[in-house]
């Protein structure tokens, strides 16, 4: 999912986070830092959040995964 929280109000952001584990066996979520509070996602997903990575732009055609 690419940037699903951009236009949601806080209540719907929370609701979206809570259903993520039910969407599929694995979900990859791409989001911007200012879309939603990362601590909120961590708190809601708890043990369902297996790994978290940050994408860092190096150049226009080069992105590093941290």
CNS distance restraints for C-alpha pairs under 8 A (distance, minus, plus):
assign (resid   1 and name CA) (resid  27 and name CA) 7.65 0.50 0.50
assign (resid   1 and name CA) (resid  28 and name CA) 6.27 0.50 0.50
assign (resid   1 and name CA) (resid  29 and name CA) 4.97 0.50 0.50
assign (resid   1 and name CA) (resid  30 and name CA) 6.01 0.50 0.50
assign (resid   2 and name CA) (resid  29 and name CA) 6.27 0.50 0.50
assign (resid   2 and name CA) (resid  30 and name CA) 4.74 0.50 0.50
assign (resid   2 and name CA) (resid  31 and name CA) 6.35 0.50 0.50
assign (resid   3 and name CA) (resid  29 and name CA) 7.57 0.50 0.50
assign (resid   3 and name CA) (resid  30 and name CA) 5.67 0.50 0.50
assign (resid   3 and name CA) (resid  31 and name CA) 4.63 0.50 0.50
assign (resid   3 and name CA) (resid  32 and name CA) 6.82 0.50 0.50
assign (resid   3 and name CA) (resid  35 and name CA) 7.75 0.50 0.50
assign (resid   4 and name CA) (resid  31 and name CA) 7.25 0.50 0.50
assign (resid   5 and name CA) (resid  13 and name CA) 6.04 0.50 0.50
assign (resid   5 and name CA) (resid  31 and name CA) 7.51 0.50 0.50
assign (resid   5 and name CA) (resid  35 and name CA) 5.78 0.50 0.50
assign (resid   5 and name CA) (resid  36 and name CA) 6.74 0.50 0.50
assign (resid   6 and name CA) (resid  35 and name CA) 5.50 0.50 0.50
assign (resid   8 and name CA) (resid  12 and name CA) 5.79 0.50 0.50
assign (resid   8 and name CA) (resid  13 and name CA) 5.83 0.50 0.50
assign (resid   9 and name CA) (resid  13 and name CA) 6.18 0.50 0.50
assign (resid  10 and name CA) (resid  14 and name CA) 6.30 0.50 0.50
assign (resid  11 and name CA) (resid  15 and name CA) 6.29 0.50 0.50
assign (resid  12 and name CA) (resid  16 and name CA) 5.97 0.50 0.50
assign (resid  13 and name CA) (resid  17 and name CA) 6.29 0.50 0.50
assign (resid  13 and name CA) (resid  36 and name CA) 7.37 0.50 0.50
assign (resid  14 and name CA) (resid  18 and name CA) 6.31 0.50 0.50
assign (resid  14 and name CA) (resid  40 and name CA) 7.77 0.50 0.50
assign (resid  14 and name CA) (resid  41 and name CA) 7.93 0.50 0.50
assign (resid  14 and name CA) (resid  44 and name CA) 7.92 0.50 0.50
assign (resid  15 and name CA) (resid  19 and name CA) 6.56 0.50 0.50
assign (resid  16 and name CA) (resid  20 and name CA) 6.43 0.50 0.50
assign (resid  17 and name CA) (resid  41 and name CA) 6.25 0.50 0.50
assign (resid  17 and name CA) (resid  44 and name CA) 6.67 0.50 0.50
assign (resid  17 and name CA) (resid  45 and name CA) 7.11 0.50 0.50
assign (resid  18 and name CA) (resid  44 and name CA) 6.18 0.50 0.50
assign (resid  18 and name CA) (resid  45 and name CA) 6.85 0.50 0.50
assign (resid  19 and name CA) (resid  23 and name CA) 6.64 0.50 0.50
assign (resid  20 and name CA) (resid  24 and name CA) 7.75 0.50 0.50
assign (resid  20 and name CA) (resid  27 and name CA) 7.17 0.50 0.50
assign (resid  21 and name CA) (resid  25 and name CA) 7.29 0.50 0.50
assign (resid  21 and name CA) (resid  26 and name CA) 7.76 0.50 0.50
assign (resid  21 and name CA) (resid  27 and name CA) 7.52 0.50 0.50
assign (resid  21 and name CA) (resid  45 and name CA) 7.63 0.50 0.50
assign (resid  21 and name CA) (resid  48 and name CA) 6.65 0.50 0.50
assign (resid  23 and name CA) (resid  27 and name CA) 7.35 0.50 0.50
assign (resid  31 and name CA) (resid  35 and name CA) 6.70 0.50 0.50
assign (resid  32 and name CA) (resid  36 and name CA) 7.75 0.50 0.50
assign (resid  33 and name CA) (resid  37 and name CA) 7.41 0.50 0.50
assign (resid  33 and name CA) (resid  38 and name CA) 7.47 0.50 0.50
assign (resid  36 and name CA) (resid  40 and name CA) 7.60 0.50 0.50
assign (resid  36 and name CA) (resid  41 and name CA) 7.91 0.50 0.50
assign (resid  37 and name CA) (resid  41 and name CA) 6.81 0.50 0.50
assign (resid  38 and name CA) (resid  42 and name CA) 6.28 0.50 0.50
assign (resid  39 and name CA) (resid  43 and name CA) 5.98 0.50 0.50
assign (resid  40 and name CA) (resid  44 and name CA) 6.17 0.50 0.50
assign (resid  41 and name CA) (resid  45 and name CA) 5.92 0.50 0.50
assign (resid  42 and name CA) (resid  46 and name CA) 5.56 0.50 0.50
assign (resid  42 and name CA) (resid  49 and name CA) 6.98 0.50 0.50
assign (resid  45 and name CA) (resid  49 and name CA) 5.64 0.50 0.50
assign (resid  53 and name CA) (resid  65 and name CA) 6.52 0.50 0.50
assign (resid  53 and name CA) (resid  66 and name CA) 5.66 0.50 0.50
assign (resid  54 and name CA) (resid  65 and name CA) 5.81 0.50 0.50
assign (resid  54 and name CA) (resid  66 and name CA) 5.11 0.50 0.50
assign (resid  55 and name CA) (resid  63 and name CA) 6.41 0.50 0.50
assign (resid  55 and name CA) (resid  64 and name CA) 5.76 0.50 0.50
assign (resid  55 and name CA) (resid  65 and name CA) 4.74 0.50 0.50
assign (resid  55 and name CA) (resid  66 and name CA) 6.26 0.50 0.50
assign (resid  56 and name CA) (resid  63 and name CA) 5.53 0.50 0.50
assign (resid  56 and name CA) (resid  64 and name CA) 5.07 0.50 0.50
assign (resid  56 and name CA) (resid  65 and name CA) 6.25 0.50 0.50
assign (resid  56 and name CA) (resid  66 and name CA) 7.10 0.50 0.50
assign (resid  57 and name CA) (resid  62 and name CA) 6.33 0.50 0.50
assign (resid  57 and name CA) (resid  63 and name CA) 4.47 0.50 0.50
assign (resid  57 and name CA) (resid  64 and name CA) 6.32 0.50 0.50
assign (resid  58 and name CA) (resid  62 and name CA) 5.35 0.50 0.50
assign (resid  58 and name CA) (resid  63 and name CA) 5.34 0.50 0.50
assign (resid  58 and name CA) (resid  64 and name CA) 6.59 0.50 0.50
assign (resid  59 and name CA) (resid  63 and name CA) 6.86 0.50 0.50
